[in-house]
């Protein structure tokens, strides 16, 4: 995975004013997704929806943290780079969320089927990740600052 600064340099992430209300909204939505999924029976029909919603819940929580620090992302991979550099996710969690991203991408854009086993793994592994991300809301676990890319002038 490339460093977060790369995504700033390419414009896939931009600096913006911190947006606590939008961050709070994303956190609420992520919690709703996880709560909704508790009542969904896992089967061949629901597997895709279950996996995609688990992935989106994690992505929304990372995006919320980015917004609190004044970043707007246009790249799911950049979100993961941010989470990794900030220490929001452990390496194994980061690898798992990246796997969910790839599965969701394959399903969403290429018609790949999501298996019940893949959705079951998401059901088991995502809630603890969500709990970790919501318990540390608004603070960077590592406390490190990420260097901003130089601003580009636009024509």
N, C-alpha and C positions, 0 to 999 in steps of 0.2 A: 504494500500500500504506500502511496506517495505521501510525503509530509503535507500537513494542512496548509502550510504556506504556499505550496504549489497551486492549490485551488484558489487561493487569494490572487496569486499572480496571473492565473488564466481567466479570472473573472467568474469562475464557477461558484465562488463565494464572494460576497461583497460586504463591505462595512456598512453599517446602518446604525441608526439610533437604537439603543436598547428598547425592547418592547415588552415590558412585564405583563400587560393585559393579554397580548397575543400568546405569550409563553404560558400563562395560566390557562388560557382556553385550550391550548394543545395538550397540556397535562390532563385537564378534565376529559378531553376526547379520548386520550390514551387509556385512562382509567375506565371509561365507559366501554371501550372495545374489549378490555380484559374481562370486565364484569359480564358483558353480553356473551362472551365466549364460554363462560362457565355453564351456561344453559344450552349450549349447542351440542347435539349428539354428533359424534364423530363417525362419518361414513364416507363412501366414495363421492357423494354429492357435496358434502360440506367440507371436505379436506382442503380444497383450494381456498375457500373463504376463511377457514380457521387459520391456515398458515399466513395468508396475506394480512389478516387483521393482527396477528401476533407481531409480524414484522412492522406493520404501520404503527402499532402502539410504541414500539421501541424507537422507531425513527422519529415519531412525533415528540417523544420525550427528549431525545438528543437535539432536535430542532428547537425545542423550548429553551434548552440551555444555551444554544447558540444565540438565540434572540436576546436572552438576558445579557449576553456579553457583546451584543451589537453586531452580530453576523447574520446574513441572509444567504442561505445555500440554495443552489440550483442543481445540486448533484448529491445523490444518495451516498456515493462513495466518499465524497467530501465530509458528509455527516459522520461516517465511520472513522475517518482520519481524525476529525475533531475529538470524537469520543475516546479514541485511543491515546491521542497526545494529552488530553486533559485527565486521563486516568479514570474516566467515567465507567469504562468497561475493562475487565481483566482480559488478557490475551485470548483465553479460551472462549470467553463470552463474545469478544469481538469477532473471532473466527466463526462462531455459530451465527451471529447476526449477519455476517457477510454471506454465509451459506443461505440463510433465509432470503437475503436480498437477491442472490443469484437464482434461487428457486422461484421467487415471486416474479422476477424479470422474465424467466423462461416461460412461466405460466401466462403472465400478462401480455407479453409481446409475441411469443412464439407458439402458444397453444400447448405447452408441455403440461402433462397431467401431474398433479400433486398426489402422492400416495398417502394412504391412511397412516402409514408409519412415519412419514415426514411430518404430517400434521400432528401426530401424537407426540413426536419429539418437541415440536414447537409448544404444544400444550404443557409439557413437563418443564422445559428449560426457560421459557420466556417469562413467566410470572416472577421468578426470583430476580431476573434482570430488571423488570419493571419496578419491583419493590426497591431495588438498589438505586435506580435512577430517580425515583420519586422521593426517597428519603434524603437525598443530597441535593435537592432542588435549589438552584440559585448559587451553588458554590462549586468551584472546580476542585475535584479531588486532589489534583496535583499542585494546584496553586500557581502553576507556571503560566506565563503569558506567552501567547503566540505572536510572533512578529508579523506585522502587517506588510503586505506587498505595497510597493510604491504606487500611488494613484496614477492612473493613466488619463491622459486628456482625451476626451471624446470629440470627434469632429462635429 
